[in-house]
């Protein structure tokens, strides 16, 4: 939004800051929540900035992602008055010096909680669930008994897991430790209150409940800081989030009703979808022409095992989407964003299904799955960061881009590398030849051959784990969960080396967002002119969500409360990404009855509902 004009809700926030009153802003999709947050912080520069800097104080803004932190910092022009950080980084920066307290929190709260959870899962039987819980309980008991032997605790921001006896604290435990320390230590609260008189929390609905409780405790005493929450419970997409958030006793609830993003037709749908906030079109989008439509297609009865589609049915489901796009007259709208629930649905359409199934299958640990989703797994990282960009530059005949990759990412061509003493002409000739050979290998060979060539030519940095997997003989024995659990990465690497390079390039296209596809969770905070939302519960195969049952329970059957809540919130997030035009494709057991039910519910107007024959 340009030419910022404060809304009534923005003015209420400023009044709370002047009165030193905590508050919660509930801001619907497209309301300019981030602008409200940034402008509230800017107001502190005028009223409190000089005094705070003189007293060595700063205002904190906690965000959900590194990307959000960068955006807010840039809009604040990197003002030193503010600490803008993700939750985990902020928490660790404040508690890392209190090593004794970290140890006591682990001993007093975190480890006993984990131990009790595992004991509850162990029913004394011999099932896999029970035996795993029993083993984990034993490990936790051992860690608790040996906690005093740990010299120092550290936080690694690349893993959700802790290794207590190595002193490694994972994501989830960091949250639990910090929350416990704030709740139980009055001196720590005094220190935080003196350093940070203002604490703002972005995306409060997805913030951990224990952190909200801890901040409310921090801000409850007289003379301690005020907290301001910004978010929308309807846009909660993570199960561990707070959902309905609220400040400490005496805080004010502020509702922001404007929608600066979407055309009125889209806003009408959003208002029909929720009752607690009624939005109005504000700004230039008030006169924006837009459209909403939902197309119903008959869902096939699954033919494969476990209630899933067969390969033929998967092909037909993809074809039905193409037919729907054609029926909307959107065939030429290549920029329309297509939103799918599961990443596997995208992997199938983009051509990296084998790669996806490998990194989400039996050879992949939870840590490997997380690293795969972010493009930083040790097997993938050299290809994502160096090989694919280099091959693409060669293919595009972009010598400048190729040399930029070579000099910044490769070992041989960077300053101080193997070619440092050669002339520019010699280096250019070597680079052209090496890149041409790489491009040919990439087009025709398996990943193992590509990676071996890159290692020989020093085109990539080869971590020890990658090198050792290249040098060992392939595992010939059949993988067994019990015997090989600690070595499963060997089978993962062997299968990875056997893949074709095209899978990785297609995966990279998805990572760098150069395709129209996205997961429905991945577009939170984004906006697009044209949006296509695909709801196919069978293909998605994710039991946490049931869109057909949520939207048309009379036809598809009632969803469980948890499924209904998650599905409604995620559907709202998807619908609200559209600035102009929204199309929804819903697979349903009975399109005719579903059309009647949707019209009766008045979620969609009858003219907006169609059936794909």
C-alpha positions as CSV (number, residue, x, y, z in Angstrom):
1,X,0.0,0.0,0.0
2,X,1.3,3.4,-0.9
3,X,0.3,6.7,0.7
4,X,-0.4,5.2,4.1
5,X,-3.5,6.5,5.8
6,X,-4.1,5.2,9.3
7,X,-7.3,3.2,9.9
8,X,-9.4,3.4,13.0
9,X,-7.6,0.2,14.2
10,X,-4.2,1.8,13.6
11,X,-5.2,4.8,15.7
12,X,-6.3,2.6,18.5
13,X,-2.9,0.8,18.5
14,X,-1.1,4.2,18.9
15,X,-3.4,5.1,21.7
16,X,-2.6,1.9,23.5
17,X,1.1,2.6,23.1
18,X,0.7,6.1,24.6
19,X,-1.3,4.6,27.6
20,X,1.2,1.7,27.9
21,X,-1.6,-0.8,27.5
22,X,-1.1,-4.2,25.9
23,X,-3.3,-5.1,23.0
24,X,-4.3,-7.7,20.4
25,X,-5.0,-6.7,16.8
26,X,-7.2,-9.2,14.9
27,X,-6.7,-8.4,11.3
28,X,-8.4,-10.4,8.5
29,X,-6.7,-11.4,5.3
30,X,-5.6,-8.5,3.1
31,X,-6.0,-6.0,5.9
32,X,-2.5,-4.7,5.8
33,X,-1.6,-6.3,9.2
34,X,2.2,-5.9,8.5
35,X,1.7,-2.3,7.6
36,X,-0.1,-1.7,10.9
37,X,2.7,-3.4,12.8
38,X,5.4,-1.4,11.0
39,X,3.6,1.9,11.5
40,X,3.1,1.1,15.2
41,X,6.8,0.6,15.5
42,X,7.5,3.7,13.6
43,X,5.3,5.7,16.0
44,X,7.7,4.7,18.8
45,X,10.6,6.4,17.1
46,X,8.8,9.8,17.4
47,X,7.5,9.3,20.9
48,X,10.0,7.1,22.7
49,X,13.0,6.7,20.4
50,X,15.4,9.2,21.9
51,X,14.7,8.2,25.5
52,X,14.9,4.4,24.7
53,X,18.3,4.8,22.9
54,X,19.6,6.9,25.7
55,X,18.6,4.2,28.3
56,X,19.9,1.3,26.2
57,X,16.4,0.0,25.4
58,X,15.0,-1.4,22.2
59,X,11.6,-2.6,20.9
60,X,11.2,-6.2,19.9
61,X,9.3,-7.5,16.9
62,X,9.0,-11.3,16.8
63,X,8.1,-12.7,13.4
64,X,7.4,-16.3,12.1
65,X,10.0,-16.6,9.3
66,X,13.4,-15.1,8.3
67,X,11.7,-13.7,5.2
68,X,9.2,-11.8,7.2
69,X,11.9,-10.5,9.5
70,X,13.8,-9.2,6.5
71,X,10.8,-7.5,5.1
72,X,9.9,-5.7,8.3
73,X,13.6,-4.7,8.9
74,X,13.8,-3.2,5.5
75,X,10.5,-1.3,6.0
76,X,12.0,0.1,9.2
77,X,15.2,1.0,7.3
78,X,17.2,-1.2,9.7
79,X,16.6,1.2,12.5
80,X,18.8,0.2,15.5
81,X,15.9,1.0,17.9
82,X,14.3,-2.3,16.9
83,X,15.2,-5.9,17.2
84,X,13.4,-7.8,14.4
85,X,13.9,-11.5,14.7
86,X,12.3,-14.9,14.4
87,X,11.0,-16.3,17.6
88,X,13.7,-19.0,18.0
89,X,16.6,-16.7,17.3
90,X,15.3,-14.1,19.7
91,X,14.7,-16.6,22.5
92,X,18.1,-18.1,22.2
93,X,19.9,-14.7,22.1
94,X,18.2,-13.9,25.4
95,X,18.7,-17.2,27.3
96,X,21.9,-18.6,25.9
97,X,24.1,-17.0,28.6
98,X,22.0,-18.6,31.4
99,X,23.4,-22.0,31.1
100,X,22.6,-23.1,34.6
101,X,19.0,-22.1,34.2
102,X,18.8,-24.0,30.9
103,X,20.0,-27.1,32.6
104,X,17.5,-26.7,35.4
105,X,14.7,-26.1,33.0
106,X,15.6,-29.3,31.2
107,X,15.8,-31.2,34.5
108,X,12.7,-29.7,36.1
109,X,10.3,-29.4,33.2
110,X,11.3,-30.4,29.7
111,X,12.7,-33.9,30.1
112,X,10.1,-35.0,32.7
113,X,7.4,-33.9,30.3
114,X,8.9,-35.9,27.4
115,X,9.4,-38.9,29.7
116,X,5.8,-38.8,30.9
117,X,4.5,-38.6,27.3
118,X,6.5,-41.7,26.2
119,X,5.4,-43.6,29.3
120,X,1.8,-42.8,28.3
121,X,2.4,-44.2,24.8
122,X,3.8,-47.4,26.2
123,X,1.0,-49.8,27.0
124,X,3.4,-52.6,28.0
125,X,2.8,-54.5,24.8
126,X,5.2,-55.5,22.0
127,X,3.8,-53.3,19.3
128,X,6.1,-51.1,17.4
129,X,4.6,-48.0,19.0
130,X,5.0,-49.4,22.5
131,X,8.6,-50.6,22.0
132,X,9.7,-47.3,20.5
133,X,8.1,-45.4,23.3
134,X,9.8,-47.6,25.8
135,X,13.2,-47.1,24.2
136,X,12.7,-43.4,24.1
137,X,11.7,-43.3,27.7
138,X,14.9,-45.2,28.6
139,X,17.0,-42.7,26.6
140,X,15.3,-39.8,28.3
141,X,15.9,-41.3,31.7
142,X,19.6,-41.8,30.9
143,X,19.9,-38.2,29.6
144,X,18.3,-36.9,32.8
145,X,20.7,-38.8,35.0
146,X,23.7,-37.5,33.0
147,X,22.6,-33.9,32.5
148,X,25.3,-32.5,34.8
149,X,28.0,-33.9,32.6
150,X,27.1,-31.6,29.7
151,X,29.6,-28.7,29.7
152,X,27.5,-26.2,27.6
153,X,24.2,-26.2,25.7
154,X,23.9,-24.7,22.2
155,X,21.0,-24.2,19.8
156,X,21.3,-25.4,16.2
157,X,18.6,-23.7,14.1
158,X,18.7,-26.4,11.4
159,X,17.0,-29.2,13.4
160,X,13.8,-29.7,15.4
161,X,15.5,-32.4,17.5
162,X,17.7,-32.2,20.7
163,X,20.6,-34.3,21.6
164,X,20.8,-33.6,25.3
165,X,24.1,-35.3,26.1
166,X,25.8,-33.4,23.3
167,X,24.3,-30.2,24.5
168,X,22.2,-29.7,21.3
169,X,18.9,-28.0,21.8
170,X,16.3,-28.4,19.0
171,X,13.5,-26.0,17.9
172,X,10.7,-27.4,20.1
173,X,12.7,-27.8,23.2
174,X,14.1,-24.2,22.9
175,X,10.5,-22.9,23.0
176,X,9.7,-25.1,26.1
177,X,12.9,-24.1,27.9
178,X,12.6,-20.4,27.2
179,X,8.9,-20.3,28.2
180,X,9.6,-22.2,31.4
181,X,12.5,-19.9,32.3
182,X,10.4,-16.7,31.8
183,X,7.5,-18.2,33.7
184,X,9.6,-19.2,36.7
185,X,12.3,-16.6,36.9
186,X,11.3,-13.1,38.2
187,X,14.8,-11.8,37.8
188,X,14.8,-12.9,34.1
189,X,11.5,-11.1,33.5
190,X,12.9,-7.9,35.1
191,X,16.0,-8.1,32.9
192,X,13.9,-8.6,29.7
193,X,11.4,-5.9,30.8
194,X,14.2,-3.4,31.3
195,X,15.8,-4.2,27.9
196,X,12.6,-4.3,25.9
197,X,9.7,-2.1,27.0
198,X,7.7,-3.0,23.9
199,X,7.3,-6.5,22.5
200,X,5.3,-7.0,19.2
201,X,4.4,-10.4,18.0
202,X,3.6,-11.0,14.3
203,X,1.4,-14.0,13.2
204,X,0.2,-14.4,16.8
205,X,-2.2,-17.2,15.8
206,X,0.7,-19.4,14.9
207,X,2.9,-18.6,17.9
208,X,3.3,-21.3,20.5
209,X,0.7,-21.1,23.3
210,X,3.5,-21.4,26.0
211,X,5.3,-18.4,24.5
212,X,2.1,-16.3,24.5
213,X,1.5,-17.3,28.1
214,X,5.1,-16.5,29.0
215,X,4.9,-13.1,27.3
216,X,1.6,-12.3,29.1
217,X,3.3,-13.2,32.4
218,X,6.3,-11.0,31.4
219,X,4.0,-8.1,30.7
220,X,1.5,-8.5,33.5
221,X,3.4,-6.8,36.3
222,X,3.4,-3.0,36.8
223,X,6.4,-1.3,35.2
224,X,7.2,-4.2,32.9
225,X,6.8,-4.0,29.1
226,X,3.6,-4.0,27.0
227,X,2.9,-6.7,24.4
228,X,1.1,-6.2,21.2
229,X,-0.2,-9.2,19.2
230,X,-0.9,-9.0,15.5
231,X,-2.7,-11.8,13.7
232,X,-5.8,-13.6,12.7
233,X,-7.1,-16.8,14.3
234,X,-8.8,-17.7,11.1
235,X,-5.4,-17.9,9.3
236,X,-3.9,-20.4,11.8
237,X,-2.2,-23.1,9.6
238,X,0.1,-24.8,12.2
239,X,-1.4,-27.2,14.8
240,X,1.1,-26.1,17.4
241,X,0.0,-22.5,17.1
242,X,-2.0,-20.5,19.7
243,X,-5.1,-20.0,17.5
244,X,-7.3,-17.6,19.4
245,X,-4.7,-15.3,21.0
246,X,-5.1,-12.6,23.7
247,X,-3.0,-10.3,25.8
248,X,-2.6,-10.2,29.6
249,X,-5.5,-9.0,31.8
250,X,-6.5,-5.5,31.0
251,X,-5.3,-5.6,27.4
252,X,-7.4,-4.3,24.5
253,X,-8.8,-6.3,21.6
254,X,-8.7,-4.3,18.3
255,X,-10.3,-5.5,15.1
256,X,-9.1,-4.3,11.7
257,X,-11.9,-4.6,9.2
258,X,-10.4,-3.2,6.0
259,X,-9.3,-5.4,3.1
260,X,-6.8,-3.7,0.8
261,X,-6.1,-6.7,-1.4
262,X,-9.1,-8.4,-2.9
263,X,-11.9,-7.5,-5.2
264,X,-15.3,-7.1,-3.6
265,X,-16.5,-10.5,-5.0
266,X,-13.7,-12.3,-3.2
267,X,-14.3,-10.3,0.0
268,X,-18.0,-11.3,-0.1
269,X,-16.9,-15.0,-0.1
270,X,-14.5,-14.4,2.8
271,X,-17.2,-12.7,4.8
272,X,-19.6,-15.7,4.1
273,X,-16.8,-18.0,5.3
274,X,-16.4,-16.4,8.7
275,X,-18.7,-14.6,11.0
276,X,-16.5,-12.8,13.6
277,X,-14.9,-10.3,11.2
278,X,-16.8,-8.6,8.4
279,X,-14.4,-7.0,6.0
280,X,-14.9,-4.0,3.7
281,X,-13.1,-3.3,0.5
282,X,-10.7,-0.3,1.1
283,X,-8.4,1.5,-1.1
284,X,-8.1,1.0,-4.9
285,X,-9.5,-2.5,-4.7
286,X,-13.0,-1.2,-3.8
287,X,-13.6,-0.7,-7.5
288,X,-11.6,-3.7,-8.7
289,X,-13.4,-6.1,-11.0
290,X,-13.1,-9.7,-10.0
291,X,-14.9,-13.0,-10.0
292,X,-15.4,-16.1,-7.9
293,X,-16.3,-19.6,-9.1
294,X,-16.4,-23.1,-7.8
295,X,-16.5,-26.1,-10.1
296,X,-17.6,-29.5,-8.9
297,X,-16.3,-32.7,-10.4
298,X,-17.3,-36.2,-9.4
299,X,-14.6,-37.9,-7.3
300,X,-13.8,-41.5,-8.4
301,X,-14.0,-44.3,-6.0
302,X,-10.3,-45.2,-5.1
303,X,-9.1,-48.4,-6.8
304,X,-5.7,-48.7,-5.2
305,X,-4.9,-49.9,-1.7
306,X,-5.4,-47.8,1.4
307,X,-8.2,-45.8,-0.2
308,X,-5.9,-44.2,-2.8
309,X,-6.2,-43.5,-6.5
310,X,-4.6,-45.9,-9.0
311,X,-2.1,-44.5,-11.5
312,X,-4.8,-44.3,-14.1
313,X,-7.1,-42.4,-11.7
314,X,-4.3,-40.0,-10.9
315,X,-3.9,-39.3,-14.6
316,X,-7.6,-38.7,-14.9
317,X,-7.6,-36.4,-11.9
318,X,-4.9,-34.2,-13.4
319,X,-6.8,-34.2,-16.7
320,X,-10.0,-33.0,-14.9
321,X,-8.1,-30.0,-13.7
322,X,-7.0,-29.1,-17.2
323,X,-10.6,-29.5,-18.4
324,X,-11.8,-27.2,-15.6
325,X,-9.2,-24.6,-16.5
326,X,-10.4,-24.8,-20.1
327,X,-14.0,-24.4,-19.1
328,X,-13.1,-21.2,-17.2
329,X,-11.4,-19.8,-20.2
330,X,-8.1,-19.7,-18.3
331,X,-6.0,-21.7,-20.6
332,X,-3.8,-18.7,-21.4
333,X,-3.5,-17.5,-17.8
334,X,-0.1,-19.1,-17.2
335,X,0.5,-16.9,-14.2
336,X,-2.5,-18.1,-12.3
337,X,-1.3,-19.7,-9.0
338,X,-2.4,-23.3,-8.5
339,X,-2.7,-24.3,-4.9
340,X,-2.6,-28.0,-3.8
341,X,-2.8,-29.4,-0.3
342,X,0.1,-31.9,-0.6
343,X,3.5,-31.4,-2.1
344,X,3.3,-34.9,-3.6
345,X,0.5,-33.6,-5.9
346,X,2.8,-31.0,-7.2
347,X,5.8,-33.3,-7.5
348,X,3.7,-35.6,-9.8
349,X,2.7,-32.7,-12.0
350,X,6.1,-31.2,-12.2
351,X,8.0,-34.4,-12.7
352,X,10.0,-35.0,-9.5
353,X,7.8,-37.6,-7.9
354,X,10.6,-40.2,-7.5
355,X,12.7,-37.7,-5.7
356,X,9.9,-36.6,-3.5
357,X,8.9,-40.2,-2.6
358,X,12.6,-40.9,-1.8
359,X,12.9,-38.1,0.6
360,X,9.6,-38.7,2.3
361,X,9.9,-42.5,2.3
362,X,11.3,-45.2,4.5
363,X,14.9,-44.3,4.0
364,X,14.4,-40.7,5.1
365,X,14.5,-39.5,8.7
366,X,12.3,-36.6,9.8
367,X,15.4,-34.4,9.7
368,X,16.1,-35.5,6.1
369,X,12.5,-34.7,5.1
370,X,12.7,-31.2,6.6
371,X,16.1,-30.6,4.9
372,X,14.6,-31.8,1.6
373,X,11.7,-29.4,1.8
374,X,14.1,-26.5,2.3
375,X,16.6,-27.7,-0.4
376,X,19.5,-28.0,2.1
377,X,19.9,-31.8,2.4
378,X,23.6,-32.7,1.9
379,X,22.8,-34.8,-1.1
380,X,20.7,-32.0,-2.7
381,X,22.5,-28.8,-1.7
382,X,25.4,-28.9,-4.2
383,X,23.0,-29.5,-7.0
384,X,20.5,-26.9,-5.9
385,X,23.1,-24.1,-5.3
386,X,25.7,-24.8,-8.0
387,X,25.0,-27.6,-10.6
388,X,21.5,-26.7,-11.7
389,X,22.2,-22.9,-11.9
390,X,25.4,-23.6,-13.9
391,X,23.6,-26.0,-16.3
392,X,20.8,-23.5,-16.9
393,X,23.3,-20.7,-17.6
394,X,25.1,-22.9,-20.1
395,X,21.8,-23.9,-21.7
396,X,20.8,-20.3,-22.0
397,X,24.2,-19.3,-23.4
398,X,24.6,-16.9,-20.6
399,X,28.3,-16.8,-20.1
400,X,28.2,-14.1,-17.5
401,X,25.7,-16.0,-15.3
402,X,27.8,-19.1,-15.7
403,X,31.0,-17.3,-14.6
404,X,29.1,-15.7,-11.7
405,X,28.2,-19.2,-10.4
406,X,31.7,-20.6,-11.0
407,X,33.5,-17.8,-9.2
408,X,31.1,-17.7,-6.3
409,X,30.1,-21.3,-5.7
410,X,32.7,-23.6,-7.1
411,X,36.0,-24.6,-5.5
412,X,38.2,-24.5,-8.6
413,X,37.2,-21.1,-10.0
414,X,36.8,-19.1,-6.8
415,X,39.7,-16.7,-5.8
416,X,42.5,-18.9,-4.4
417,X,41.2,-22.0,-6.4
418,X,43.0,-24.3,-8.7
419,X,42.9,-21.8,-11.6
420,X,44.0,-18.7,-9.8
421,X,47.4,-18.5,-11.6
422,X,46.0,-18.9,-15.1
423,X,45.2,-16.1,-17.5
424,X,41.7,-14.9,-17.9
425,X,41.5,-16.5,-21.4
426,X,42.7,-19.8,-20.1
427,X,40.2,-19.7,-17.2
428,X,37.4,-18.9,-19.7
429,X,38.3,-21.8,-21.9
430,X,38.5,-24.3,-19.0
431,X,35.2,-23.0,-17.7
432,X,33.5,-23.4,-21.0
433,X,34.8,-26.9,-21.5
434,X,33.9,-28.0,-17.9
435,X,30.4,-26.5,-18.1
436,X,29.7,-28.1,-21.5
437,X,30.7,-31.5,-20.3
438,X,28.6,-31.0,-17.1
439,X,25.6,-30.0,-19.2
440,X,25.9,-33.1,-21.4
441,X,26.2,-35.4,-18.3
442,X,23.3,-33.7,-16.7
443,X,21.1,-34.3,-19.7
444,X,22.0,-38.0,-20.2
445,X,23.5,-39.5,-17.0
446,X,22.5,-40.5,-13.5
447,X,23.1,-38.2,-10.6
448,X,26.0,-40.3,-9.4
449,X,27.9,-39.6,-12.6
450,X,27.1,-35.9,-12.4
451,X,28.3,-35.5,-8.8
452,X,31.5,-37.6,-9.4
453,X,32.4,-35.3,-12.4
454,X,31.7,-32.2,-10.3
455,X,33.9,-33.6,-7.5
456,X,36.8,-34.4,-9.9
457,X,36.6,-30.9,-11.5
458,X,36.1,-29.2,-8.1
459,X,32.9,-27.6,-9.4
460,X,31.1,-28.2,-6.0
461,X,32.0,-28.2,-2.4
462,X,31.7,-31.9,-1.3
463,X,30.8,-32.4,2.4
464,X,32.3,-35.4,4.1
465,X,28.9,-37.2,4.2
466,X,28.5,-36.9,0.5
467,X,32.0,-37.9,-0.3
468,X,31.9,-41.0,2.0
469,X,28.7,-42.1,0.3
470,X,30.2,-41.8,-3.1
471,X,33.3,-43.8,-2.1
472,X,31.7,-46.7,-0.3
473,X,30.3,-49.7,-2.3
474,X,26.4,-49.7,-2.7
475,X,24.4,-51.4,0.0
476,X,23.4,-54.8,-1.5
477,X,21.3,-56.1,1.5
478,X,17.6,-55.4,1.8
479,X,16.9,-52.5,4.1
480,X,15.4,-53.5,7.5
481,X,14.0,-50.9,9.8
482,X,15.2,-52.5,13.0
483,X,18.7,-53.5,11.9
484,X,19.6,-50.5,9.7
485,X,17.8,-47.6,11.3
486,X,21.0,-45.8,12.1
487,X,22.4,-46.4,8.6
488,X,19.3,-45.6,6.5
489,X,21.0,-42.7,4.9
490,X,23.2,-45.2,2.9
491,X,20.1,-46.6,1.2
492,X,18.8,-43.0,0.7
493,X,22.1,-42.0,-1.0
494,X,22.2,-45.1,-3.2
495,X,18.7,-44.5,-4.5
496,X,19.4,-40.8,-5.0
497,X,22.5,-41.5,-7.0
498,X,20.4,-43.7,-9.3
499,X,18.0,-40.9,-10.2
500,X,18.1,-38.8,-13.4
501,X,19.0,-35.2,-13.2
502,X,15.7,-33.9,-14.7
503,X,14.0,-34.8,-11.4
504,X,16.3,-32.4,-9.5
505,X,16.0,-29.6,-12.0
506,X,12.2,-29.8,-11.8
507,X,12.4,-29.9,-8.0
508,X,14.6,-26.7,-8.2
509,X,12.0,-25.0,-10.3
510,X,9.5,-25.6,-7.6
511,X,11.9,-24.4,-4.9
512,X,12.7,-21.1,-6.6
513,X,9.0,-20.5,-7.3
514,X,9.3,-20.3,-11.0
515,X,6.3,-22.5,-11.6
516,X,2.6,-21.7,-11.0
517,X,2.3,-24.5,-8.4
518,X,2.4,-24.0,-4.6
519,X,1.3,-25.8,-1.5
520,X,-1.7,-24.3,0.2
521,X,0.3,-23.8,3.4
522,X,3.2,-22.2,1.5
523,X,1.2,-19.2,0.2
524,X,0.3,-17.7,3.5
525,X,1.1,-13.9,3.3
526,X,1.2,-13.9,-0.5
527,X,-1.2,-12.5,-3.0
528,X,-1.9,-13.2,-6.7
529,X,-4.2,-11.8,-9.3
530,X,-5.6,-15.2,-10.3
531,X,-5.8,-18.2,-8.0
532,X,-6.8,-21.8,-8.6
533,X,-7.5,-23.9,-5.5
534,X,-7.7,-27.7,-5.9
535,X,-9.5,-29.7,-3.2
536,X,-9.2,-33.5,-3.9
537,X,-9.2,-35.3,-0.6
538,X,-8.4,-38.7,-2.1
539,X,-5.3,-37.6,-4.1
540,X,-4.1,-35.4,-1.2
541,X,-4.3,-38.4,1.2
542,X,-3.8,-36.2,4.2
543,X,-6.2,-37.3,7.0
544,X,-5.8,-34.0,8.9
545,X,-8.0,-32.3,6.2
546,X,-11.3,-33.1,4.6
547,X,-12.5,-30.3,2.3
548,X,-15.4,-32.1,0.7
549,X,-16.8,-33.0,4.1
550,X,-16.2,-29.5,5.5
551,X,-17.9,-27.7,2.6
552,X,-20.6,-30.2,1.9
553,X,-21.2,-32.4,4.9
554,X,-24.6,-33.6,3.8
555,X,-23.2,-35.0,0.6
556,X,-19.7,-36.2,1.7
557,X,-20.4,-36.9,5.4
558,X,-19.4,-35.1,8.6
559,X,-15.7,-34.3,9.1
560,X,-14.2,-34.6,12.6
561,X,-14.1,-31.4,14.5
562,X,-10.3,-31.1,14.2
563,X,-10.5,-31.8,10.4
564,X,-13.3,-29.3,10.0
565,X,-11.4,-26.6,11.9
566,X,-8.1,-27.1,10.0
567,X,-9.9,-27.3,6.6
568,X,-12.0,-24.2,7.1
569,X,-8.9,-22.2,8.1
570,X,-6.8,-23.4,5.3
571,X,-9.6,-22.9,2.8
572,X,-9.9,-19.3,4.0
573,X,-6.1,-18.7,3.6
574,X,-6.3,-20.1,0.1
575,X,-9.4,-18.1,-1.0
576,X,-7.9,-14.9,0.4
577,X,-4.8,-15.0,-1.7
578,X,-6.8,-13.9,-4.7
579,X,-6.7,-10.2,-5.6
580,X,-9.0,-10.4,-8.6
581,X,-10.2,-13.8,-9.6
582,X,-10.7,-17.1,-7.7
583,X,-11.5,-20.5,-9.0
584,X,-12.0,-23.6,-6.8
585,X,-12.1,-27.2,-8.1
586,X,-13.8,-29.5,-5.6
587,X,-13.9,-33.3,-6.1
588,X,-17.1,-34.6,-4.5
589,X,-19.1,-37.8,-4.4
590,X,-22.2,-36.2,-5.9
591,X,-21.7,-32.9,-7.8
592,X,-25.5,-32.2,-8.2
593,X,-26.3,-32.6,-4.5
594,X,-23.1,-30.7,-3.6
595,X,-24.2,-27.8,-5.8
596,X,-27.5,-27.6,-4.0
597,X,-25.9,-27.8,-0.6
598,X,-23.4,-25.1,-1.3
599,X,-26.1,-22.8,-2.6
600,X,-28.2,-23.4,0.5
601,X,-25.3,-22.6,2.8
602,X,-24.8,-19.3,0.9
603,X,-21.0,-19.7,0.9
604,X,-21.2,-19.3,-2.9
605,X,-23.9,-17.7,-5.0
606,X,-25.7,-20.2,-7.2
607,X,-24.4,-18.4,-10.3
608,X,-20.8,-19.1,-9.1
609,X,-21.3,-22.9,-8.8
610,X,-20.8,-25.1,-11.9
611,X,-20.4,-28.8,-12.6
612,X,-17.8,-30.3,-14.8
613,X,-19.6,-32.8,-17.0
